[in-house]
Amino acid sequence: MRRILQFLALAVVIPVAGAMAQSPDFSGTWKINLIKSDAPPARGGQQVDMSNLMLTITQTAEQLTIVQSGMGPERTSTYFLDGRESTNAGMRGEMKTTSKWDGAKLVTDGKAEAQTPNGPMTMTLNEVRSLSEDGKTMTVSTTTDTPMGKRTMKRVFEKQ
């Protein structure tokens, strides 16, 4: 009987440990590595300076909170990790997103609608966040689709 109970206990613990291993912890302070990252698009004819971009991330089982600093006013975004919709401030309005785990990657899909001088505009977003095996490098690949076209940008961050 004791062996059966031990087996049942392992049968429960091993899948839980496997699920935890698939969900990396992005918590920490991250600085952009400009050499490994794609150059940002120009805005208003000027290149965006990302050299001071920092992310401070806190993560729980339910949500990921990112505080972005070093590029104008500090901005905080919170994402639920269970597929529930999150709403955060975007560049010209609110961005509604859903996030879910795809193995060891966190995939966030979103949509924003904004009023511009040229009329309403819809933007979709797909962001894939991953962590290196040693936990010291985070890669964020973001694809945006707007009336001006589709663009994918890779940003690489080093843990501080």
PyMOL commands that set and color helices and strands:
alter all, ss='L'
color gray80, all
select helices_A, chain A and resi 2-22
alter helices_A, ss='H'
color red, helices_A
select strands_A, chain A and resi 28-32+54-59+63-69+75-80+85-89+94-102+105-116+119-131+137-146+149-159
alter strands_A, ss='S'
color yellow, strands_A
deselect
rebuild
show_as cartoon
